[in-house]
Each structure stands twice: as structure tokens, then as C-alpha cells.
Amino acid sequence: METPLTPRTLCALLCALSLTHAGAQTKPAAKRAAVSKEEIVSPESMDIAQRVHVGKLPCELGTTVHVAHDTAAPGYFHVNGQGQGRGFRYRMKPVTTTTGAIRLEDAKAGAVWLQLANKSMLMDQKNGRRLADECAHPEQVAFAQEMIKNPPPSLIDTTGMGR
């Protein structure tokens, strides 16, 4: 035998459902507000972000790294991949450097993506090791080949020093 639904029970049930539904709607909004505060990227960092090579980059030892723009947060990137039996996934933002190298960081995870003219590498600063090295976008491959054909001058040039 089924119990009849009284007006009091029906009201309590509807109130409980509306509270659950309202809580479900406000939680993502609160989360979005917290994320948006984090995602403010400085104009200098946005300049760096425009120079980051994106796409699938092959690396040494069979590792592959995928670098993609975070469409929800301008200036941020998703860096993930697979290699050496491990997968990795980071959300990184540009950081200014004194050397001019392009540097992306996931400070929470301790990961750094370093992009030079001729190669890129992914480092795990917490454990002090490289996760991926010799990663190369087609523009970096072309630059590396040009360096082989026309090497830059040596940093320790002994000519003209009286020898």
C-alpha cells in the first residue's frame, strides 16, 4: 500500500529539490569566479604567450608533447603528453625571463616548459629531472639546421688575444 503524498510532504520535497538545484548552480559560478581571479595575465606575459609554439612536438626517446592554448583563459596553455612510460598534464602560464627564453610554468605542480630558438624541454623542478627534451616545432627544426650550417661565434674566442 502506497503512502499518500500530503501537501506538507510535497512542499518539503520541492524545497529540498530546489535547494539542491540552486546549490548546483551556484557552485560552478563560485568556482568560475575563483578561477577568473587566478587567470589574469599581465601584458608582458601575453606578449610571451603569442610567441609560444603550439601543436604536437616530437621529442627524443619517443616522447611527444602537445601544447595548446587554453581557450577558456587567454595566455594560459595546456601542456600534456606521453613518454618514457608516463603521462603528464599541466596547465601553464607564461613567466618573464631575463634571458629572453620563453618560459611557461605550472607553479603548483612544479613543472616548467622552456622554449629556446632551436628546441624546447619540459622539466619537473620538484624532482629535478627532465620529462621531455629535444622537443622541436618545425620552426625550431629550421633554426637548428641553420645553426649547423652557420654556427654562431664561440663564446670563448681566443683569436686576437696575443696568441
Summary of the structure (lengths in Angstrom):
residues: 163
radius of gyration: 25.5
end to end distance: 108.1
largest distance: 108.9
contacts: 396
relative contact order: 0.11
helix: 33%
strand: 30%
